[in-house]
Amino acid sequence: MAQRLTVLNVALKRALGGTLLALAFASHAHSAPSTANKVAASQPMHWQQIEALGKNNDVYFYAWGGDAQINAYIQWAAQQVKTKYNINLVHVKLSDTSEAVSRVLAEKSARNNSQGSVDLIWINGANFATMSEHSLLLTAWANKLPYFALTDPENNPAVNFDFGIATQGMEAPWGQAVLTFYYDSLAITHTPPSTLDELLNWSTQVPGRFSYPKPPDFLGMSFLKYALVMLHQDSDQQTQAQLNLPASAQNTAQVLNPLWTFLNKLHPTLWRSGQHFMQSGAQMRRLVDDTELSLGFTFSAPEVPAAVQRFDLPRSIRSYAMQDGSLSNTHFVAIPYNASHPQSAQLIANFLLSPRAQAHKQQASVWGDSSVLIQSTLTPEQQALFKRQTPHPSALPFNSIKRTLSEPHPSWVNAIMLGWQTRYGVTR
């Protein structure tokens, strides 16, 4: 999912240091309760005022619209907030989140500072970095949402940082994503490749059975970032540290040259000999379903059994995690600084964080997006909403993720995209 999705553990302490974490947590401690019992207590006066001002309005939610299940979930949420607050939630479907970023930036240039067309936006990564840099987002609201406490922010810094950048209350966490691979067990009867080196060797032995969406597709970029991080596992610490710093003219070649060397070996073994690339994760899923590919991947593990259940993938599909590491992150919702109805947007963001909404979203038949709530903060009644039946055979096995990989600094997305287009994208 573009910025979606999209999207668990980001470069938090290593990128920004323990001091910044302490400051973020100290700030939060004064703004939100830390347990479900405190959430159930009477809310501060400011939240009562937000509820009063937020009802009976239209809210334009700019969110990626490329997945039917996600779209249906947003419509379900719209029905709930309509009933609860008489809010008319309008899903403005995007092909890329940057479209909304450009709209808000244009409105700021036109000095439209209070009647913006975007009330709420689904965002993370590079788009959040851009909006934060240009002061395009409402600040210090997300960590004051009543349900934010259920993310256990004091012990779960992932909800306070986005690709290593402090959110400063500008984003409310919505879901978590991890790079998960899946394969057709009828086509791959032995153990599938579980490291980057094994993937190259396997693809060389069975050419044409694997590929990835071309940049700037979010999922394709995620595969390239996974490869980049793994290729630097044996690099010196100074070189590895560059991944958490902005890409620059001085460090780009040093950091990215190993990726180009790897892709030069991988591409001739790919689907259509690496001369053409698919456009999206949905297209990759169709190619697996059509048996053109034997191996695919997604940034949302529950998406795989959900696709099997709706017959978009065969029942022989099995999920697994790479043993050398799994790229992961959190995705958020944010409110532009000039939103027409910021109080209404906060009501929606808080509802999206509620145990009911998070549990419904996590169901494979609904969306399958992992919850950002920490179970230990929930009451028994709230925990019961998340109880699962017997895991689906195609689901990622419990405790499969042995090691998580931090997302590089957002600036590396553009550096990778430009380098990829120059080398591989002219005729593809």
N, C-alpha and C positions, 0 to 999 in steps of 0.2 A: 504494500500500500504506500503510495507516495506520501511520505511523512506520516506514516500511520503506525499507517500505519505505519502509514505509517508511517514490532517494535515490544533487558532487565537490570543488569549492573553496568553502569556507565563509568567513564573515567572520572571518578569523583575525588577521592582523597588525593590520588596521585596527580590529578590535573590542577587542583586548586588548593590543596593543602589542608591540614587539620584545623588551622586557625579559622579559615573561612567557613568550614563546616560548623565549628563551634559557634561562630557568630550567627550563622543561619538558624541553628537549632535554638540558640538563646532567644533570638527574635521570635521564633515560632512559639516558644514556651509561654510567652505572654499573650499569644493571640488565639490559641486553640486548645481544647482539652486533649488529654492523651489517652483516654479510655472510653469505651462504649457507654459506661455509666454516666460519665460527665457529659457525653453528647446528649444523653437522654434528659439531662437536667435542663432547667430553663435557659433559653438562649439569651445572649447579650442583647441589649437594646438595639444595637446597630443592625443585628440580623432581623429583628422585628420590623425595623424601618425598611430594610431591603425587601422584605416580603410585602410590605404595604405598597411600596413604590413599584415593585416588579410585576404585580399582577395585571392582567387585562391588557397585555401589549403583544405586538408582533415582534418576533425575534428571527433574524436571518442568520442561519447557521451555515457557514461556508465550510464544506467538508468534501473530501474525495468521494466521488460517486461511482466508482468503477466496480463495485461488488454488490450483487443483488441482496445478499444476506445482510450486509452492513446497512444498506439503504433501508431494508425492512426493519432493522433494529431501530434506526433513527426515527422511522415512522411510529414504531411502538412507543418510543420515548416521547414523541410529539403528542400522542394520545394521552399519555400519563400526565404531562405537564398542562395539557389542555383541561383535563379534569381537575387537577389539583390547584392550578393557578389561573386558569382561563388564558393561558399564553398560547398564541398561535405560532408554533415553531415551524419555520419554513426551511427546508433543506435545500440550499443552493449547491448543486452538485458540480464538483470541480474535477478536471482531469489532472491537475497539478496544483498543489497548495500555493505555489508561487503566484498564481493568478490572483488570489485574495491579497497576498502581500503587496503586489503591484497596485491593486485597487486602493488599499489604505494609504500607501505611499503617495499615490496621485491625489488623494483627498487632502492629505497634509500639505502637499505643494499648493493646492488650491485654497488653503486656509479653511478647510471644512473641519473644524475641530470639535464639533459636538453633534452633528447629524450624519454620522457615517453610515454607509450602507451595510457594513459588516458588523454584526453584534457579537458573534461567537465564531471561533475558527478552530478547526482540528489541525494540530501543528506539532512539530518537534524538529530537532536537528538544525540544519542550515537555515530553514525558514524562521525558526525561533531566533537564531543568532542574528539574522538580518533585522527582524522587527525590534529586537532588543537594542541593537546597535543604533537604530534610527529613532528610538523612543516612540515606537508605534503601538505599544501595549499598555493597558491599564496595569498599575503596579499594586502590590501589597493587598491583594484581595483573596487570592486562592488559599493561602494558609489560614484564613479566617472563616472558611466555609465550615459549617458544623460537622460535616462528614469527613473533612480532611483528617481529623484526628484518628480515624480508623485506618489510615495508611501507616500509622506508627512512625511519623517523620523523624522523631528523635533517634530511632534505631534503623531507619530505612532511608538513607540519604538519596536514593535514586529518585524519590519524589520531589526533592529540592534542587535537583540538577538535571540539565538536559544536554546530553553530549558534553559533559564536563563544564557547562556554563550554569552558574547559579540562577535559578528561576526567579528569586526575589519576590515570590508571591504573584508572578505574572502568569503562571500556568497552573491549572488543576489537573492532576494525573487522571487519566481515563483508562488506560490499559497497558499491558506489558507484552512485549514480543521477543521472540528468540529465534535465531536462524535454525530451522529444523529441516532435515533432509528426509525424503521419502522415496521408496522404490517399489517396483512391481516384483513381488516375491516369485511370480511365475517366470519372470525373465532373468532375475538374479537369484539363483537358487543357493548360492553360497553367501558368505558374509559380505555385505556391501562395503565399499571403500569408506574408511572411518578417519582418515587424515587427508590433508591436502596432497601429500606425496602419493598416497594410495589412490586418490582420485585421478591424478595425472596418469599413473600406471594403468589403472583400470580403463580409463578412457582410451588409452593407447592400444590396449588389447582388444577392446570392443568399440571401435570408432563409430561415431554417429549416434551414440545412445545417450548423450548428455549435451547440454548447452546452458546458457543463461540469457536473460533478457538484456538487451543492449542499453547502455546509459542514454538518457538520464533516468530510466526506470528505477524506482526505489529498490526493487528486489534485486535487479542486476547490480546496482551499486553496492548493495549489501554483500553480495557474493565477492565482489572485487575488494571490498574493505576487509572481509574475512581473510581473503588470500593475502592481502597486504600485511595485515597484522601477523599472520602466521609466518610469512616469509622473513619477518624481522625478529622472530623469536630468538635467534642466535646472534643477532646484531649486538654491538656494544651498547651500553646503556645510554650514551649520548645520542646515538642514532635512534634508538627506540623512543627516547623522550621527544623527538621531533614530531611523532604522531600526535602528541597532546598539545602541540604548539601550532600556530597558524602556518599554513603553507606559504612559502616565500620563494623568491628567485634564487635564494642561496641554498635552500634545503630540498627543493622539489625533485631535482634529478637524483640526489642521493637517496631519497626515500622511495621514489617511484620506479627507478630503474630495475630493481629486482622483480617488481610486478610485471613490467613489460617483458622481461626475460622469461618469466613463467608463462605468460600468455602466449608468447611466440611458440612455446612448446605445446601448450594446450590446444590452441585454436585449430590446428590441422586435424585434431582428433575429434572435434565437435560435430554436432548435427550440421549437415550441409557443409562439412569441412571448414566451418568457421567463416565461410564467405557470406553467410546471411545469418541474422540473429532474430530471435523472437522479440515481440514488442512488450510483453508483460508476463506476469506470473500466471494470469488466467490462460494465456495462450500456451504456456509451458504445461499447465495442468491438462489442457486439452490434448497436447501431444503425448503426454504420458497415458492418458485415457485411450488414445488412438493407437497405442503401442509403438509410436515412432520413437519415443524416448523411454528408457528404463528407469531413469533417475531424475528426480526433481527436488525442489526445495521451496520453502515458504518462510515468512517471518512470523508466522502465527501457528504454533504446533496444533492447537485444536481445529484449525482450518482443515486439516487432512481428514480426520474422521467425519467432519461435517460434510466434506465433499463426497466422501464415500456414501454417506447416508442419503444424500440427494442425487446419487448415481452420476456424479461428475467424475468420479474415479472408480476403478474396479475394486471389488472386495479383497483382491489379492495385495492391495497396497499396504505397506508397513512403514512406520516412521522410526527415525533414529536420530541421534545427535552425534556430531563429529567428536571423536575422542580427544583431538588436539585442542579443541576449544569451540565455543558457540558464541557468535556475536549476538549481543542483546541490548535492548534499550526500552525506555518507557515512552509512551505517547500521551499527549496532553490536549486540553482545550484552553484557549486563551481569549481574552476580550480586547479588541482594539481600543486605543486611548480615546477615540472619538465615537465609540459605539452610541447609537441612538438610545438604546435601552440597556445600559450596563447592569442595572439591578435585576432585570429580567434574565439576563444572561447568567448572572450569578446563581439565580434560583435553578436554572437548568443545569449548570455545572455541578451544583450541590446534589441535585437529583441523580445525575449520572454517576456520582460517587456513592450513592446510597447502596446498602447491601442488597436491596431488592433489584435495583437496576444492574449492579455488578454481577449478581448471581444469574440473572436472566441472560445477560450478555455472554457469560462464560459457557452456557449450554451449547453443545456442538450443533444442535439442530437450529439454534438461533443465530449465533455468530461464531462462538468458540474463542473469543478473545479473553486472555487471562486477566483475572482481577488484580487490581492494585491494593486491595484491602488485605490487611494482615489478620489471619484468623484469630490470633490470640487477643485481639482488641474487640472481638465481636461477642455479643451475648449468645447463649445457647440457641435461642430462637433465630438469631441472624446466621449463625453457623449452619443451622439446619437447611437454610436456603441453598447452600453450596454442596450439600451431600450428593455424591454421585452414585450412580448404579455401577454395575460391573463395567470396567473400562472397555471401550470399543477396541477390537483387534487391531485397527489401523492407527490407534492413538499412540502418541509417544509414551513409552513405558515410564513408570514412576521412577524418579531419581536418575533419569538418563543423563541429565546435564551434569557432567563432572567438572567442567571448567568453563567459566564465562569469559568472554573477551570484551574489553572496553571499546566503545566507538571512538574512532579518531576525532580530532578537532573538526568541526563542521567545514572549515575551509578546504579540507582535503577532498571533499566531494567534487567541488568545481575543478580542482587540480587533476583529479583522476578522470573526470569527464572530458576535459580539454585534451589531455594526453591520449585518452582512448580514441576520441574522434579523429585526432591527427593521425594515429597509427592504423586504426582498424575501421573507422566509420565512414570513409569517403564514398564507398560504393555499396554500403550495406544498409 
